[in-house]
Amino acid sequence: MALNLEEKRILIQREHPRLSISRQCELLGLPRSSLYYRRRPDSPYNETLMRLIDEQYTRTPFYGVPRLTAWLRSIGHTVNPKRVRRLMRKMGLEAIYPKPRLSVPDRQHHVYPYLLRDLAIEAPDQVWCADITYVRMRRGFVYLVTVMDWFSRYVVSWEVSVTLDADFCLSALERALASGRPEIFNTDQGSQFTSEMFTGRLAQAGIRISMDGRGRFFDNIFIERLWRSVKYEEVYLKDYEDVPAAVGSLGEYFEFYNHERPHQSLGYETPAGVYFGRAKARKEAS
């Protein structure tokens, strides 16, 4: 079984008698920058604000900086829009409505057109999608990326990271491609997904690349619904002590989500039941 980034970090033995840290990183496929990175902790008050922003944004993803600022003030927090904007950027959040561009994308990254408009998605592995969300812990937070089959809602792979670099997204992609290959892969226009190494890997596998329109929340609506399920059914019910605890608990949740949790939109079947059942039927029919 492929290891995620946090599991690889845990395996590094800094006092190994024969293997240097560089060699261990090379053998595990772990970038040394990911091993040594230590995020400067936020102040306890900023962490409190980020927990509140995360919960309110999950309830009302159409809230932008002005509304979230007003809401925080209404419950007794004296904050200004600049602070709320900075925290939202750190969390990777933005309101779902089209708005003026607050940052300039990397001009070296190619943005691909959205291919799913009016497309009938009728089978597993026709379209996969990926996205990143913020996951809080008792102290601090991590980022979670998932690769999901659009038709069945099956979570093909997932990864956790303490940074928003592209490495953990590429790791999730590699884990997903080890089990199958979609015809189309859809993401937003985040720099992790527009990076040359991510899009290049998709192109190498012969997969068509699709990207949401800028600020268009509904272009990737199914994974946004996944995030609501993850937050309300897992993250908000737990208080992860540290990163390994978060990884372990999320792993248990995705196992439950894929194999036990019935979905109304799937006729109360499970994602795994639909994903593997339809794939088997297609193979037998061919």
ABEGO torsion letter per residue (X at the ends): XBBBAAAAAAABBAABAABBAAAAAAAAGBBAAAAABBBBBBBAAAAAAAAAAAAAAAABAABBAAAAAAAAAAAGBBBBAAAAAAAAAAAGBBBABBBBBABBBBAABBBBBBAABGBBBABBGABBBBBBBBBBBABEBBBBBBBBBAAAGBBABBBBBABABAAAAAAAAAAAAAAEBBABBBBBABAAAABAAAAAAAAAAGBBBBBBBBGBAAAAAAAAAAAAAAAAAAAAABBBABAAAAAAAAAAAAAAAAAABBBAAAGGBBAAAAAAAAAAAAAAAX
